[in-house]
Amino acid sequence: MANDAADRLPDTVLAAWQHAVAAAELSPVLPDGCQDLICRIDAGQPPHWFVSPLATGTDHVASPPGSRYLGFRLHPGTRIDATSLLAAVATRAPDARNEIGNLLADFTGRDPATQEILATLAEVTTPAAARQRLGIRERTLERLCRRDTGQTAGFWIALARVRRAAVTIDSELPLADIADLCGYADQAHLNRAFRRWFAASPAQFRRSPQLLSLARASGFATDPI
């Protein structure tokens, strides 16, 4: 999916993207730590707006030929008034980028405390390390993570690690070296993580140009929070 520059869009938007379907396809959607405001346009059908859920594993989306998608990827941890946002965009033309941007500014927001927590979780290897860096208690860390993202601190640490590995795997480094570099105990640990998050082994992932391209897309632990 092609990314456009997110100029003139609110700071809750990490990237704006679009994708046109030439032939019927079943496309993988990798977990990236983000939610997106998406408009799907099928031939002969009215535009369908929706907010994607926070993915906890790889999913696959079937699209008929001629479909078109327009999307706005939101920063990890963005608060979304989804009901109000979807009601507002339903009356707007999908290509009215500036109008959609204004609505996103009205109905999404970023909490500085949440952003600091996620930025920390993207860099550490354990929740204990995050708590020490942030100077907060375990209960506080987990409460804030659950409140603003619906997931635990451990979820975000594991996602950051596997996303870094997915980017690094597009190299000539041996898989054992990538496992060590990205903080896995060994290659078997790396393999289990890839199958859990991406439903593919590291070797299968490395051989797939589509998966490698998706791994480089904007998202948690690969872009500044």
LOMILO-290994 format. One record per residue: residue number from 1; residue in three letters; z, x, y of N, C-alpha, C in turn. Coordinates in pm, whole numbers, plus 50000, padded with zeros to 5 digits. Each point is the difference from the previous one (the first is absolute). Layout:
N
REC    n  res    nc3    nc1    nc2   cac3   cac1   cac2    cc3    cc1    cc2
REC  NUM  ALA      Z      X      Y      Z      X      Y      Z      X      Y
...
This chain:
225
REC    n  res    nc3    nc1    nc2   cac3   cac1   cac2    cc3    cc1    cc2
REC    1  MET  50000  50084  49882  50000  49916  50118  50000  50088  50124
REC    2  ALA  49913  49969  50093  49985  50085  50117  50109  49971  50101
REC    3  ASN  50057  50105  50061  50101  49986  50102  49937  50016  50137
REC    4  ASP  50042  49917  50095  49961  50014  50139  50119  50051  50077
REC    5  ALA  49974  50061  50115  50110  50044  50085  50079  49879  50046
REC    6  ALA  50132  50017  50007  50088  49888  50036  50029  49997  50149
REC    7  ASP  49898  50037  50085  50020  49996  50144  50012  49856  50047
REC    8  ARG  50076  49982  50107  50022  49870  50061  50071  49902  49906
REC    9  LEU  50062  50052  49899  50079  49918  49910  50147  50038  50017
REC   10  PRO  50093  49909  49968  50142  50032  50019  50045  50112  49910
REC   11  ASP  50116  50058  50033  50047  50116  49925  50050  49964  49860
REC   12  THR  50002  49874  49966  50032  49962  49862  49881  50021  49907
REC   13  VAL  49881  50017  50056  49879  50014  49919  49974  50147  49971
REC   14  LEU  49996  50034  49872  49972  50136  49956  49850  50026  49997
REC   15  ALA  49922  49902  49957  49855  50016  49992  49934  49863  49995
REC   16  ALA  49880  49992  50057  49917  49881  49984  49885  50038  49907
REC   17  TRP  49964  49909  49910  49899  50036  49901  49910  49879  49970
REC   18  GLN  49888  50028  49939  49910  49894  49957  49927  50044  49874
REC   19  HIS  49959  49903  49922  49934  50030  49873  49902  49888  49968
REC   20  ALA  49875  50035  49975  49897  49904  49961  49968  50019  49853
REC   21  VAL  49989  49891  49927  49976  50003  49856  49851  49977  49973
REC   22  ALA  49933  50103  49949  49857  49988  49972  49974  49932  49867
REC   23  ALA  50074  50041  49899  49988  49942  49866  50138  49960  49952
REC   24  ALA  50006  49904  49908  50129  49955  49949  50082  50120  49955
REC   25  GLU  50127  50002  50038  50082  50116  49968  50143  49958  49968
REC   26  LEU  50066  50086  49924  50142  49988  49972  50063  50128  50053
REC   27  SER  50060  49990  50117  50045  50119  50072  50150  50023  49983
REC   28  PRO  50040  50124  49971  50143  50030  49993  50062  50003  50139
REC   29  VAL  50123  49955  50009  50078  50007  50123  50125  50081  49968
REC   30  LEU  50010  50119  50056  50112  50089  49969  50120  49968  50090
REC   31  PRO  50120  50022  49950  50119  49983  50084  50003  50105  50109
REC   32  ASP  50011  49956  50125  49997  50094  50112  50118  49984  50094
REC   33  GLY  50094  49910  49966  50116  49981  50085  49977  49910  50119
REC   34  CYS  49881  49941  50009  49964  49920  50117  49971  49856  49960
REC   35  GLN  50010  49913  50099  49945  49866  49990  49884  49990  50098
REC   36  ASP  49903  49917  49967  49881  49986  50084  49980  49855  50040
REC   37  LEU  49953  49979  50122  49943  49871  50038  49853  50008  49964
REC   38  ILE  49955  49911  49912  49864  50008  49946  49927  49868  50019
REC   39  CYS  49873  50010  50035  49913  49883  50001  49890  50023  49897
REC   40  ARG  49991  49908  49904  49894  50005  49900  49896  49893  50035
REC   41  ILE  49876  50042  50006  49891  49910  50035  49900  49996  49885
REC   42  ASP  49996  49888  49929  49905  49980  49891  49884  49914  50051
REC   43  ALA  49883  50027  49947  49881  49927  50042  50021  49850  49983
REC   44  GLY  49972  49925  50107  50010  49854  49994  50141  49946  50006
REC   45  GLN  50099  50085  50021  50139  49958  50005  50061  50035  50136
REC   46  PRO  50098  49924  50047  50068  50037  50125  50081  50127  49979
REC   47  PRO  50025  50076  50106  50081  50122  49988  50140  49968  49946
REC   48  HIS  50049  50087  49915  50134  49982  49943  50088  50117  50043
REC   49  TRP  50102  49970  50078  50095  50101  50047  50123  50001  49909
REC   50  PHE  50052  50119  49974  50126  50011  49925  50066  50134  50031
REC   51  VAL  50129  50006  49975  50076  50125  50012  50026  50050  49859
REC   52  SER  49955  50120  49970  50017  50054  49865  50147  50033  49976
REC   53  PRO  50047  49983  49877  50138  50038  49968  50012  50152  49993
REC   54  LEU  50122  50049  50005  50024  50142  49979  49977  50030  49852
REC   55  ALA  49900  50080  49969  49963  50026  49861  50102  50094  49935
REC   56  THR  50039  49966  49878  50091  50084  49923  49929  50067  49882
REC   57  GLY  49870  49981  49991  49917  50060  49897  49856  49970  50033
REC   58  THR  49909  50052  49919  49858  49979  50025  49956  49862  49955
REC   59  ASP  49924  49934  50085  49943  49870  49968  49848  50012  50007
REC   60  HIS  49929  49897  49955  49855  49998  50007  49955  49868  50062
REC   61  VAL  49905  50008  50092  49950  49883  50073  49853  49979  49966
REC   62  ALA  49968  49880  49954  49861  49965  49969  49934  49940  50123
REC   63  SER  49880  50046  50030  49926  49950  50117  49856  49974  49961
REC   64  PRO  49944  49885  50041  49860  49971  49973  49910  50074  50099
REC   65  PRO  49873  50016  49967  49908  50067  50093  49990  49922  50131
REC   66  GLY  49990  50073  50109  49989  49937  50130  50132  49977  50069
REC   67  SER  50111  50025  49931  50131  49985  50063  50021  50110  50104
REC   68  ARG  50083  49969  50097  50034  50098  50103  50149  49992  50029
REC   69  TYR  50061  50116  50020  50142  50006  50031  50021  50071  50134
REC   70  LEU  50088  49946  50079  50048  50065  50122  50151  50012  49988
REC   71  GLY  50054  50118  50028  50143  50016  49980  50066  50086  50107
REC   72  PHE  50130  49977  50015  50084  50077  50091  50120  50047  49919
REC   73  ARG  50002  50130  49969  50110  50055  49920  50118  50027  50092
REC   74  LEU  50116  49947  49965  50120  50014  50081  50085  50116  49951
REC   75  HIS  50068  50063  50092  50088  50111  49964  50104  49955  49898
REC   76  PRO  50038  50089  49910  50107  49966  49906  50124  49952  50076
REC   77  GLY  50063  49896  49947  50122  49949  50060  49980  49908  50119
REC   78  THR  49874  49966  50033  49976  49910  50112  50054  49860  49969
REC   79  ARG  50069  49942  50095  50047  49863  49986  49887  49905  50038
REC   80  ILE  49976  49899  49919  49887  49910  50020  50049  49856  49999
REC   81  ASP  49970  49927  50106  50020  49855  49999  49871  49942  49943
REC   82  ALA  49987  50003  49868  49875  49968  49934  49956  49856  50025
REC   83  THR  50094  49907  49999  49965  49859  50020  49935  49978  50136
REC   84  SER  50063  50053  50104  49947  49984  50136  49870  50078  50018
REC   85  LEU  49994  50119  49944  49880  50082  50014  49880  49933  49934
REC   86  LEU  50017  49951  49879  49888  49936  49929  49956  49871  50068
REC   87  ALA  50095  49925  50055  49964  49878  50073  49918  50034  50124
REC   88  ALA  50034  50111  50065  49930  50038  50123  49860  50056  49972
REC   89  VAL  49987  50087  49899  49869  50061  49975  49902  49901  49939
REC   90  ALA  50050  49892  49942  49912  49902  49935  49901  49939  50098
REC   91  THR  50034  50000  50127  49913  49940  50101  49913  50103  50072
REC   92  ARG  50008  50125  49957  49925  50107  50066  49883  50045  49913
REC   93  ALA  49893  50046  50064  49888  50056  49927  50044  50131  49936
REC   94  PRO  49963  50026  49874  50047  50122  49932  49963  50129  50073
REC   95  ASP  49888  50000  50073  49958  50122  50068  50056  50014  50141
REC   96  ALA  50085  49908  50041  50060  50006  50134  50115  50100  49997
REC   97  ARG  49966  50126  49993  50098  50107  49976  50111  50003  50104
REC   98  ASN  49964  49988  50128  50103  50007  50103  50095  49882  49994
REC   99  GLU  49947  49881  49971  50086  49883  49987  50094  50015  49881
REC  100  ILE  49947  50049  49888  50085  50021  49883  50107  50104  50030
REC  101  GLY  49961  50104  50074  50097  50102  50038  50113  49943  50085
REC  102  ASN  49966  49910  50092  50104  49938  50082  50095  49916  49916
REC  103  LEU  49946  49931  49901  50085  49918  49913  50089  50088  49912
REC  104  LEU  49947  50111  49955  50082  50093  49921  50114  50055  50086
REC  105  ALA  49973  50024  50128  50105  50047  50089  50109  49894  50016
REC  106  ASP  49960  49873  49998  50096  49891  50017  50085  49976  49876
REC  107  PHE  49942  50020  49881  50067  49955  49878  50034  50112  49901
REC  108  THR  49991  50124  50043  50046  50112  49918  50083  50093  50086
REC  109  GLY  50087  50077  49936  50084  50093  50075  50052  50112  49911
REC  110  ARG  50038  50110  50064  50053  50115  49927  50140  50030  50051
REC  111  ASP  50096  50005  49909  50138  50032  50035  50019  50152  49993
REC  112  PRO  50045  50065  50108  50014  50146  49999  50089  50052  49888
REC  113  ALA  50107  49928  49970  50090  50045  49893  49929  49999  49865
REC  114  THR  49922  49894  49976  49925  49992  49874  49897  50111  49991
REC  115  GLN  49932  50027  50111  49898  50105  50000  50062  50138  49974
REC  116  GLU  50120  50023  50055  50068  50127  49976  50037  50013  49852
REC  117  ILE  50047  49892  49941  50037  50003  49859  49878  50028  49914
REC  118  LEU  49889  49930  50026  49881  50020  49918  49942  50140  50019
REC  119  ALA  50003  50052  50122  49952  50136  50023  50083  50100  49921
REC  120  THR  50129  49975  49991  50088  50088  49924  49973  49988  49850
REC  121  LEU  49986  49877  49951  49975  49978  49857  49867  50060  49956
REC  122  ALA  49906  50013  50093  49871  50060  49967  50011  50150  49977
REC  123  GLU  50112  50059  50042  50012  50146  49995  50103  50050  49900
REC  124  VAL  50094  49917  49958  50108  50046  49913  49970  49968  49855
REC  125  THR  50083  50053  49912  49979  49980  49856  50102  49906  49936
REC  126  THR  50110  49970  50073  50102  49911  49945  50058  49914  50112
REC  127  PRO  50051  49881  49967  50069  49919  50101  50119  50073  50061
REC  128  ALA  50069  50083  49920  50115  50074  50053  49957  50093  50113
REC  129  ALA  49883  50064  49983  49950  50089  50104  49966  49922  50126
REC  130  ALA  49946  49880  49982  49969  49915  50115  50127  49960  50073
REC  131  ARG  50102  49960  49924  50126  49958  50063  50061  50115  50080
REC  132  GLN  49995  50120  49943  50058  50114  50069  49925  50029  50129
REC  133  ARG  49868  49994  49996  49921  50029  50120  50021  49893  50106
REC  134  LEU  50009  49874  49957  50013  49890  50095  50144  49977  50046
REC  135  GLY  50095  50052  49922  50140  49983  50035  50050  49858  49979
REC  136  ILE  49950  49935  49893  50043  49863  49970  50047  49991  49856
REC  137  ARG  50071  49892  49968  50052  49981  49866  49894  49941  49908
REC  138  GLU  50025  50012  49869  49906  49948  49901  49976  49850  50021
REC  139  ARG  50107  49925  50019  49986  49855  50016  49916  49967  50123
REC  140  THR  50019  50075  50108  49924  49975  50123  49852  50030  49979
REC  141  LEU  49971  50113  49936  49861  50036  49974  49931  49894  49917
REC  142  GLU  50062  49958  49892  49936  49902  49913  49989  49863  50068
REC  143  ARG  50100  49965  50079  49996  49871  50070  49884  49996  50099
REC  144  LEU  49983  50108  50076  49893  50004  50098  49863  50004  49934
REC  145  CYS  49989  50074  49890  49872  50004  49928  49964  49862  49947
REC  146  ARG  50095  49935  49937  49976  49868  49943  49967  49899  50110
REC  147  ARG  50074  50007  50110  49981  49902  50107  49860  50010  50061
REC  148  ASP  49955  50121  50023  49876  50017  50076  49876  50026  49915
REC  149  THR  50020  50033  49872  49882  50028  49916  50002  49924  49868
REC  150  GLY  50117  49949  49961  50010  49932  49872  50009  50094  49882
REC  151  GLN  50006  50131  50026  50005  50099  49894  50115  50098  50021
REC  152  THR  50033  50075  49896  50109  50097  50006  49953  50132  50058
REC  153  ALA  50096  50084  50034  49968  50135  50045  49926  50076  49891
REC  154  GLY  50043  49982  49875  49934  50068  49889  49853  49963  49986
REC  155  PHE  49968  49874  50026  49860  49957  49997  49917  50082  50097
REC  156  TRP  50048  50015  50122  49921  50070  50103  49989  50149  49970
REC  157  ILE  50104  50059  49945  49993  50142  49964  49897  50021  49889
REC  158  ALA  50003  49914  49899  49906  50012  49889  49857  49976  50045
REC  159  LEU  49981  49903  50090  49866  49971  50049  49946  50117  50081
REC  160  ALA  50083  50058  50084  49956  50116  50079  49958  50114  49908
REC  161  ARG  50077  50025  49898  49972  50112  49910  49868  49978  49926
REC  162  VAL  49978  49878  49948  49878  49978  49922  49877  49996  50090
REC  163  ARG  50016  49954  50125  49887  50000  50092  49961  50142  50039
REC  164  ARG  50099  50087  50019  49968  50140  50028  49929  50063  49880
REC  165  ALA  50046  49968  49880  49936  50053  49880  49857  49949  49988
REC  166  ALA  49977  49873  50036  49866  49942  49990  49902  50069  50094
REC  167  VAL  50048  50043  50117  49915  50074  50093  49978  50142  49949
REC  168  THR  50106  50061  49951  49992  50140  49954  49914  50014  49876
REC  169  ILE  49990  49893  49922  49927  50010  49873  49850  50021  50022
REC  170  ASP  49953  49970  50121  49859  50026  50033  49984  50147  50036
REC  171  SER  50029  50085  49904  49995  50146  50018  49979  50063  49863
REC  172  GLU  49991  50131  49998  49982  50070  49873  50132  50046  49941
REC  173  LEU  50111  49962  50061  50130  50039  49948  50023  49938  49863
REC  174  PRO  50056  50074  49905  50038  49941  49871  50102  49889  50021
REC  175  LEU  49996  49900  49912  50091  49887  50014  50147  50042  49994
REC  176  ALA  50030  50101  49921  50138  50048  49992  50045  50055  50135
REC  177  ASP  49910  50068  50070  50035  50055  50131  50018  49887  50102
REC  178  ILE  49917  49897  49992  50014  49886  50091  50133  49930  49975
REC  179  ALA  50037  49986  49874  50128  49938  49967  50114  50078  50065
REC  180  ASP  49998  50131  49988  50105  50084  50058  49998  49993  50152
REC  181  LEU  49882  50005  50058  49986  49999  50146  50051  49869  50060
REC  182  CYS  49980  49889  49929  50036  49868  50054  50137  49953  49954
REC  183  GLY  50075  50086  49932  50138  49967  49968  50024  49929  49869
REC  184  TYR  49903  50006  49909  50019  49940  49868  50058  50104  49904
REC  185  ALA  50075  49952  49902  50065  50091  49907  49899  50080  49919
REC  186  ASP  49892  49935  49962  49896  50067  49922  49874  49912  50002
REC  187  GLN  49896  50043  49930  49875  49925  50000  50016  49862  49937
REC  188  ALA  50086  49989  49899  50022  49870  49937  50063  49901  50099
REC  189  HIS  50089  50050  50085  50061  49917  50104  49894  49952  50099
REC  190  LEU  49910  50089  50039  49888  49964  50088  49913  49893  49935
REC  191  ASN  49973  50017  49872  49916  49905  49928  50063  49860  49999
REC  192  ARG  50130  49994  49975  50069  49871  49998  49995  49934  50137
REC  193  ALA  50017  50079  50106  49997  49945  50136  49862  49942  50033
REC  194  PHE  49895  50072  49961  49865  49951  50029  49971  49871  49924
REC  195  ARG  50042  49995  49877  49975  49878  49923  50081  49883  50056
REC  196  ARG  50121  50027  50045  50083  49893  50056  49942  49948  50132
REC  197  TRP  49956  50089  50090  49955  49959  50132  49851  49967  50005
REC  198  PHE  49920  50074  49924  49854  49990  50014  49929  49948  49875
REC  199  ALA  50074  49975  49893  49942  49953  49874  49889  50092  49952
REC  200  ALA  50018  50129  50022  49902  50101  49958  50074  50131  49982
REC  201  SER  49952  50083  49910  50059  50132  49983  49954  50089  50115
REC  202  PRO  50069  50111  50025  49953  50093  50103  49857  50049  49974
REC  203  ALA  49966  50025  49874  49864  50046  49969  49897  49891  50031
REC  204  GLN  50031  49875  49967  49909  49890  50033  49988  49982  50151
REC  205  PHE  50109  50013  50068  50000  49988  50146  49912  50109  50061
REC  206  ARG  50013  50121  49952  49924  50113  50053  49850  49981  49979
REC  207  ARG  49960  49931  49895  49858  49982  49970  49939  49880  50073
REC  208  SER  50081  49924  50074  49951  49879  50064  49981  50020  50150
REC  209  PRO  49876  50011  50049  49978  50012  50144  50058  49882  50078
REC  210  GLN  49996  49881  49940  50053  49882  50069  50151  50012  50020
REC  211  LEU  50073  50038  49897  50145  50013  50011  50038  50113  50095
REC  212  LEU  49927  50110  49993  50028  50112  50090  49978  49960  50145
REC  213  SER  49896  49923  50025  49973  49954  50136  50111  49906  50049
REC  214  LEU  50043  49909  49913  50107  49908  50038  50131  50074  50026
REC  215  ALA  50025  50106  49926  50123  50076  50018  50006  50066  50137
REC  216  ARG  49884  50028  50058  49996  50065  50131  50012  49902  50116
REC  217  ALA  50000  49870  49971  50011  49900  50105  50138  50005  50066
REC  218  SER  50007  49950  50120  50126  50002  50076  50108  49923  49925
REC  219  GLY  50122  50050  50009  50110  49932  49934  50127  50083  50004
REC  220  PHE  50100  49955  49926  50130  50065  49999  49992  50143  49950
REC  221  ALA  50066  50089  50071  50014  50142  49965  49872  50080  50018
REC  222  THR  49893  49938  50046  49879  50077  50030  49964  49989  50148
REC  223  ASP  50073  49917  50074  49981  49986  50145  50136  50004  50066
REC  224  PRO  50006  50040  50128  50128  49991  50071  50049  49855  50005
REC  225  ILE  50132  49983  49981  50058  49864  50007  49994  49949  50144
